[in-house]
């Protein structure tokens, strides 16, 4: 007998979050950095990933939710400290 927990089940694309990010890149978009993360927005352990490209910052959370921020958006600055 197999146990299936639909509450904690990950979407199929979350088997490898960094691989899932690759499907979101646009033609000609250059990946500058990637980062695997292990916390969700509620600070619970969940696999996720970030990718910085020459055009935007993309994020995928542990539930398969996507967010992105364009680097050319008004009012955004990126600073290295």
One Martini backbone bead per residue (centre of mass of N, CA, C, O) as a GRO file, in nm:
protein
   81
    1UNK     BB    1   0.098   0.036   0.022
    2UNK     BB    2   0.032   0.373  -0.056
    3UNK     BB    3   0.112   0.697   0.031
    4UNK     BB    4  -0.099   0.997   0.002
    5UNK     BB    5  -0.026   1.357   0.027
    6UNK     BB    6  -0.190   1.633  -0.095
    7UNK     BB    7  -0.072   1.863   0.081
    8UNK     BB    8   0.253   1.769   0.037
    9UNK     BB    9   0.248   1.771  -0.256
   10UNK     BB   10   0.431   1.794  -0.539
   11UNK     BB   11   0.482   1.917  -0.815
   12UNK     BB   12   0.639   1.780  -1.079
   13UNK     BB   13   0.831   2.036  -1.129
   14UNK     BB   14   0.964   2.005  -0.820
   15UNK     BB   15   1.186   1.791  -0.841
   16UNK     BB   16   1.347   2.039  -1.004
   17UNK     BB   17   1.365   2.369  -0.976
   18UNK     BB   18   1.589   2.446  -1.182
   19UNK     BB   19   1.459   2.301  -1.419
   20UNK     BB   20   1.191   2.461  -1.413
   21UNK     BB   21   1.318   2.737  -1.489
   22UNK     BB   22   1.409   2.674  -1.783
   23UNK     BB   23   1.110   2.693  -1.902
   24UNK     BB   24   1.106   3.032  -1.858
   25UNK     BB   25   1.296   3.107  -2.068
   26UNK     BB   26   1.387   3.322  -2.302
   27UNK     BB   27   1.484   3.418  -2.588
   28UNK     BB   28   1.811   3.531  -2.520
   29UNK     BB   29   1.837   3.458  -2.225
   30UNK     BB   30   2.067   3.524  -1.962
   31UNK     BB   31   2.226   3.344  -1.722
   32UNK     BB   32   2.391   3.455  -1.420
   33UNK     BB   33   2.215   3.307  -1.181
   34UNK     BB   34   2.175   3.050  -0.926
   35UNK     BB   35   1.936   2.935  -0.657
   36UNK     BB   36   1.892   2.722  -0.403
   37UNK     BB   37   1.610   2.678  -0.192
   38UNK     BB   38   1.452   2.595   0.158
   39UNK     BB   39   1.232   2.837   0.162
   40UNK     BB   40   0.944   2.984   0.216
   41UNK     BB   41   0.753   3.264   0.279
   42UNK     BB   42   0.685   3.109   0.575
   43UNK     BB   43   0.953   2.955   0.668
   44UNK     BB   44   0.941   2.680   0.526
   45UNK     BB   45   1.028   2.381   0.422
   46UNK     BB   46   1.123   2.424   0.071
   47UNK     BB   47   1.163   2.386  -0.248
   48UNK     BB   48   1.363   2.614  -0.449
   49UNK     BB   49   1.419   2.903  -0.681
   50UNK     BB   50   1.666   3.111  -0.842
   51UNK     BB   51   1.691   3.356  -1.120
   52UNK     BB   52   1.935   3.542  -1.297
   53UNK     BB   53   1.906   3.769  -1.552
   54UNK     BB   54   1.928   4.015  -1.799
   55UNK     BB   55   1.593   4.079  -1.732
   56UNK     BB   56   1.541   3.890  -1.462
   57UNK     BB   57   1.366   3.768  -1.173
   58UNK     BB   58   1.324   3.431  -1.067
   59UNK     BB   59   1.063   3.230  -0.897
   60UNK     BB   60   1.026   2.921  -0.707
   61UNK     BB   61   0.824   2.739  -0.514
   62UNK     BB   62   0.720   2.453  -0.334
   63UNK     BB   63   0.425   2.477  -0.506
   64UNK     BB   64   0.490   2.613  -0.805
   65UNK     BB   65   0.521   2.911  -0.775
   66UNK     BB   66   0.538   3.216  -0.957
   67UNK     BB   67   0.795   3.473  -0.996
   68UNK     BB   68   0.857   3.814  -1.127
   69UNK     BB   69   1.126   4.056  -1.212
   70UNK     BB   70   1.201   4.330  -1.371
   71UNK     BB   71   1.496   4.516  -1.428
   72UNK     BB   72   1.336   4.772  -1.583
   73UNK     BB   73   1.179   4.867  -1.359
   74UNK     BB   74   1.056   5.110  -1.196
   75UNK     BB   75   1.259   5.162  -0.901
   76UNK     BB   76   1.487   4.959  -0.965
   77UNK     BB   77   1.764   4.828  -0.775
   78UNK     BB   78   2.101   4.702  -0.788
   79UNK     BB   79   2.307   4.600  -0.508
   80UNK     BB   80   2.630   4.566  -0.393
   81UNK     BB   81   2.780   4.468  -0.062
   0.00000   0.00000   0.00000
